[in-house]
Amino acid sequence: NGMTLERFLKTIGRGCEEYVSTVETWERLFAARGLDLKDMGVPVRERRYMMRWCNHYRNGAEPRFISKLKSKARKNRPGMEKRRRQKYPGYAPYMFPEQASVDQHGEQFRERLRERRDEARRSGLL
């Protein structure tokens, strides 16, 4: 299919094309393990990315550039911190109006329970 080492590393992107002279040959890249690439001086992120794409290519996937900006692996999504702090993540009272009545009923039940407990303490049962 005309794939060369230079073209492969340039296509997958993320700065891997810098290591064409380090890796030298196509066979050396595909036979290399993590430690071999480490000995060649390839940083961790790039070597993991290169090894992942070598495996994809072995399995028949054509190399393509994946922008890091549109990656689904980002952890800091807007609003996520707020949802983590909420009592029920992703829950908003306006989304489930029937849930508000259930919450209100639960609060009334807890209040009655507190009153009964206080009354039992006053009378000496607890």
N, C-alpha and C positions, 0 to 999 in steps of 0.2 A: 504493500500500500504506500510505499515511499516514505515511511516515517523514519526520521533520523533522530539522533540524540539531541541535536540542537533544536530541531522542530518540536520534539516531544516536550522538552523542558520549557521552551518558550510558550507552547500551547497551554500547559497546565498553569503557568504563571506563578504569582506570588514570590518573585525574585529567584526562582529556581534556575533561570537561564544563566545566572552568575557562575554556576558550578559546572558548566560544560567542560572547561579546561581541567577541573579537578577530577571529574568522573572519567573523562577521556573517551571511553568506548561504550557502546550500547550494551554489549555483553557484560561489561563490568558493572553497569548500573543494575541490570536485572539479576545478576548473581550476588550483588552486594547485600549484606545484612546491615542491621543498624550500627553495629560496632565498626564495620568496614567503612561506612559513610562517616562515622564519627572520627575515625582515624584519618580520613581524607579532609577533615576540617569543615564538614557540613553541620550547621547548627541544628538543634533538636527539632524545631518546628518544621524547617524545610526538609529535613531527612524523613520525618514521619509522613509529611505530605507527599514527597517523592515516592516513598515506599508504598503508600496507599494507592497512588496512581499507577505504579508498576503492576500492582496486584489487579487493579481494575482492567488494565490493558491486557494482562494475561487472560483474564476472563472474558475478553472480547469487547469491552467498552472503549469507544473512541475517546481520546483525551480531549478535554475542553476546558476553557477557562471558567473558573467559578470565582466570582468576586467575593471578597471577604466581607464587604459592606452589606451584601444581601444574604449573608449566611444565616440560617435558622438557628445556629448554635449560640447566638448572642444571649446572654443571661439578663442583662439590664434592659428589659423592655419598659417603655414608659408606663407608669401607673402600677407596676408590679409591686413596688414597695408598699404602696397604699393598700393594695389587695391583701398583702401578707399581714398587715396590721389589723385588718378588719376581723370582726368576730367570725363571720362566715365569708371566706374569700369569694369574690365574684358575686356576692349577694347584695342587692340593693332593695330597700323596701318598696320602691315604686315598681320593681320588676314583678314582684309576687305579692299583690295586695292581700291575698288570703293568708299569707305567712305572717303578716302584721297582726292579724286577729289571733293567730295561734300564739305568737310571741306575747301578746297582751294577756291572753288567757293564762299562759304559763307564769307570767309575772303576778297575776292575781292569785294564782294557786300558791306561789312561793310566799306571798304576803300573808295569806291565811295560815300557812304552815308556820311562819315566824310568830304570828299572834298566838296560835295554839301552844307552841313551844314555850313562849314567854309566860303564858297563863299557867302551864304545867309547872314551870319553875317557881312561880309565885306560890302555887298551892302546895309545893313540896313533893310533887310526883317525880320530878327530874333532879 
